[in-house]
Amino acid sequence: MCGIIGYTGQKRALPILLEGLRRLEYRGYDSAGVALVDRNGLSVTKAAGRIFVLEQLIDTQLPQTHGIGHTRWATHGAPTDVNAHPHVDATDRIALIHNGIIENNRALRTYLEQQGIEFRSETDTEVLVQLIAHFYDGDLEAAVRRALHDVTGTYGIAVVARDELGVIIAARKGSPLIVGVGKGEHLLASDPAAILAHTTQVVYLDDGEMARITPDELRLTTLDAVPVARGVEEVEWSLEQIELSGYDHFMLKEIFEQPEAIETCLRGRIDLTEGAVRLGGLVDCTRELTRAKRIILTACGTAWHAALVGEYLFEELVRIPTETEYASEFRYRNPIIDDGTVVIAVSQSGETADTLAALAEAKQRGALTLGVVNVVGSTVARESDEGVFLHVGPEIGVASTKAFTGQVAVLAMIACYLGRRKHMSPTAAMQFISALAQIPDQMRRFLKNAEQTEGIAEQYCNRENWLYLGRGYNYPVALEGALKLKEISYIHAEGLPAAEMKHGPIALITKGMPVVVIATAGVQYDKILNNIEEVRTRGGSVIAIATEGDKEIQSMAEHVVYVPDTIEPLQPLLTSIPLQLIAYHAAVKRGCNVDKPRNLAKSVTVE
Ligand code: F6R
């Protein structure tokens, strides 16, 4: 989705803006642009396509020390040069970049056209810059404030004016913005990755706030001009974490980062000597949580699959009725939230529009809300009552991998934390925690010998239809495996609870159709062998994910990928990894752009 970068300071702005834009590429975009300001006026360059197209159009030696840059993911208006941001008002005095949607743009456009203003593009964003110019009389901050009062919709904006050298005005409603604090310089970004090369000191803007940024000063106010005092925070991510570091793709890097990521996620939170889980983010609401009558987990996509694992965990360990809801459905179906309902929003980015809307709905109806989020400072993190961070480091690959295992690990810890306070015996908790503590090493061991997944991908990557089957805790993993394959290799894949296959989808199975079956040791092992038999009888090619040491399965499957043994509730942490790798290799073999899959954006900030 769209990305924002801004710079005001002593250095040349253009290289900083272009580098920031490249760091935002992973979010998905279809055009890019920059506006630079100096005494000669505004210099705006923008183009449809990749950032290198923009670079070819611009003199990279330009000396300005003040400017803004944008990557656009088209919503209103096609991805053309004209519709790319920055947008400039009709008098060429003001330039603006915008993430979000101005919902009343048509009414505002009609009004402005009646005032004689001529528009150059079809975008809702141009409406906003024209409106700001309409109110501008030499004070950009005042004009932006005035214009935003007439706007409905969502925005993260950065605005510069020809006659206000060194000044960037930023405002946020529903679309994240942070200000990076340097020495004699400030940066502005929609994502910490864009500015991490320059500073880790940041100030987060909240919804309904504006910032006036100059090289030496950052002034925060509400939209109504009430001053806001907010401290500087440290971003915990390192530059290395957002670079490829020798890997071909971020997705592959992040798959291989999982052992360390989960180690960091668990660090300081599980205590093997006492068999206890400690979650600082839940301390203040533990009483309320243990008294909960119902838990609703809400999320989208991969996070929804992790939430579904969470549902199984909560019901088994905590014995509180739990449901998993697509965030987009939850919001619009008049959900029943009564006393004792806890709503947990699960999200890597913490900026997914549907998840945010579900969270807002839950809060408005009086639920206690928790966020299970990766990005510190994100909107879900800020808007939830309490929560637990994943701490798996930045996820740049569009296909979510380490965030999935991080979400499952956090939900497992929450389940054990609450379970121990309800029905779980000390021995059961100790066994659970010991198994959890072994997961990073087990992941490491699996990843050391994972080449087999590449051969499997090679053999079947030209098959256009795949099935993924799992039972119990591995049913969500089947869904996740299918999603991974679909989104990066564009192969059609369906994930199912294995037993459901015979209620219809079995009709799809033809000779040689790849069917991935997660058949690890557990209470339903015999049942899943039956399902494998059903597939084989119809000619399907079975790729089984099985527990190390299981010889029986070898005669039943074309391929067996072994994962280390763990308790059933934690199996998704291991069984998901071969499926991530199969999807990755299939996509590479089909020549797909793994880190920039077609039509996808990293963080879906529109509903
Ligand atoms: C798939 C994927 C998406 C996200 C979904 C939610 O690989 O990444 O399905 O999981 O868009 O995103 P977050 O977790 O940021 O809310």
Boltz pocket constraint, residues with backbone or C-beta under 6 A from the ligand:
constraints:
  - pocket:
      binder: B
      contacts: [[A, 300], [A, 301], [A, 302], [A, 303], [A, 304], [A, 346], [A, 347], [A, 348], [A, 349], [A, 350], [A, 351], [A, 352], [A, 355], [A, 397], [A, 398], [A, 399], [A, 400], [A, 401], [A, 483], [A, 487], [A, 601], [A, 602], [A, 603], [A, 604]]
      max_distance: 6.0
